[in-house]
Amino acid sequence: MAKTYSIAIDGPAGAGKSTIAKRLARELGYYYVDTGAIYRTVAYFLDLLGVSPKDVDGVERYIDELTIDIYYDEDGLQHMIMNGMDVTNEIRTQDISQKASLVSAHVCVREMLLDMQRELARDNNVIMDGRDIGSVVLPKADVKIFLTASAEVRAQRRTDEMLAKGQKANFQQTLKDIQQRDYQDTHRPIAPLKMCRDSVKVDSSDMDIEQVIAEIKAIVGKKITV
């Protein structure tokens, strides 16, 4: 079996991981695996059942009733299939994002999804983004990137993105949400967000997308022949 390569991109909420990872995957011919979308799908499933993401017993009771599948359309877009239903659009709300962070702290959830993520990496060249890809999911990834930006920059980007989509957005509330998400992600007892020793930090606070892409491609090029 031909060797496959994996690129892990970790970092806090709103750092642009998904946008950057999608572009890189398309340009390098890799599969893009949005692990955040997988956890959002779990959060959405529990939300439909009225189960609080903090309810340990409830999460453990219903998690076995959930099946998750992933497929990629002709444009390379990752679609999330929850019990046979495409919920790709439904999971993209701020409420589900916050609940996904809480859900991801449950051991039963992480164990359920870990094999799925590793199998994708074993069988394909992948770019995977999340909070603990380099530290837990793919500790032997060929390239590890820690993509970050200041909370204020991330909040402004998220606000602008929501307004561009015609959604209501308030900078101060978005900043508060991001700071809360940062705290949750870095303080959870299971696989907290942290930068690995062998990760390369890329701070995009003063960079545009093209500059970030160029910097990461240069890092990848030093470790993988693409």
N, C-alpha and C positions, 0 to 999 in steps of 0.2 A: 504494500500500500504506500502510495506517495506521501511524503511528509507534508503535513499541513502546518500553517503558520497562524499564530494568534497575536492580536494586538489588544491590550487592555487599556481602556481609558476610564479612569476614576476621577471623582471630583464632586464638589458640592452642587446642590440644586441650582439651576439657572446658569451654570458655567458655560453652557453651549455644547455639552458633550454630544447630545443626539445630533445636532446640526453638523458638527464637525465630523463625527463618526460616519454619518450617512454620506457626506461628500467624499471622505477618504475611501470608504468602501466602494463607492461607485468608480472612483479614479484608479483604485488599485485592483478592482475586480474581486473584492472580498464580499462575503456575506456580512451584513450589518445586523447585530443582535442587540436590540434595545431591551436590556434586562429590566429597566424601570417599568416598561410597558407590561412585562410579565407580572410584576408585583402589583401594578395598578389593576390588572385583571383579577387578581385574587381579592384585592380590596373592593373592587366593584361587585364581585360575586357575593362577598359577605355583606356589603351594603344593601344589596337587593333583598337579602334575607333578614335584614335588620339586626345583624350581629355586629356589635361594637368591635373595632380593631383592638381594643384593650381587654376584651373578654377572652381570656385564655381558654377556658372550658368550651366556649362557643366556637372559637376558631378550630380547636382540636376536634370538636364534634362534627363540624360540617365540611372540613377541608377534603375529606375523602370523597365527597360528592362532586367535587370539581374536577373537570378535565380541561386541560389547556393544550391547544395546538397552535402552531405558527406556520404561516405560509407566506411566500413572497410573490407579489404580483410582477407583471412584466416591467414595471418601473423600479423594481427592487424594494418597494414599500413593504414593511413587515406588518402583517395583519394578525391580530390576536383573536383566536377563536375560543370562546368560553362555552363549554358544553354544547358545541355545534353552532354557536351564534357568533357572528363577527361583531366584536365590541370595540374595534379599533378607535372609533370616534368617541364613543360613550365614556371611555376611561380618561379622556383628556380634560379633566376639570381640576381646579385648584383643591376642591374638597377631597376628591379621590387621591390626588397627589399627597396630601397630608396624611390620609388614612393608609396609603401604601407604605409610607415611612414607618408607621406604627405596626402594620401587618408584617413587614419584613423583619421585625425583631423576634418573631415567634420561631422557635426551633423547628416545629413541625412544618411550617411553611418553607423555610430555607432548605430543609432536607428534601422536601418534595420537588423543589425546583432546581436543586444543585445538579442532579444527574442530567436533567434536560439540557442545562446550559453547557455542561462539560461534553455531552455527546455531540452537540452542535459543533463544538471546537475540535473534537476528535475527527470528525468526518469532513470538515470544511475549513477553508481559510476564512477566519472571522475577525471582525473588529467588534469588540464587545464593550459596552459602556455601562457604568453603574457606580456603586459605592465601594464594593469589596471585590472587584473582579481580579485585580492583581494580588490582593492579599489572601483571598479565600477561594474564589471560583476557579481562577486560572493562575495559580501561584508560579507556574513555569512558563507563563506567556513569553513569547519572544521579545516583545516590546511592551513596556509599561509607561503610560503617560498619566500624570496627575494634572488635570486641567482645572484651573481655578480663576477667580476674579474676585474683586472686593464685593461685599454684600450690597453696597450701594449701586455698583455697576450692574450686578446681576438683577437687582430689583428694577432698575430703569429699563433694562433690556426686556424683562418679562412684562412690564407695564406697557411698553411700546408694542410688543408683540400682541398682547391682548387687545389693545386699542385698534391695531391694524386689522384685527379679525372682527371688529365691530362689537367687542365685548366690553363690559364695564371694567374699569381698572383704576385703582388709586395707588399712587406710588408709596405712600407711607404704610398702607395696609399690606402691600406686596412686600415691602422691606421687612415688616414685622413677621410676615409668613415665612420668608426666606430665613430670617434669623432663628425662628422657631424650628424650622426644618433642619437647619445646620446643627442646632443643639441636639435635636432628636437623633440625627444621623451619627454624630460624633460621640454621643453618650450612651447609645444602646449597648446592652451587655453582650449581644451576639453580633459579631462581625461589624464593629463600628467603622465609620469612615475614617481612614487614615492614609497617609502617604507611605508607600513601601520604600524600603531602603534602596531598592534597585529601580525605582520609578524616576522619570525625568519630569520635573515640574515645569509647566507652561502656564504663565500668568497672562491671561488675555485682557486684563483691565484696560490696557492702552493699545490693544491690537484689534484690527478688523478681521473678518473671517478669512480673507485671502492670506493675511500674514500668519494667522494661526495654522492654516492648512500647510503653508510653505514650511513653517518651523517643524511641525510634526512629521511631514514627509521627509525632511532632512534627517530627523532623528531615526525614523524607520529605515531610511536608506543606508544608514551606518550599520544596521543590524540584520536587515533582510534584503536579499536581492529581489527587487520588484520590477 
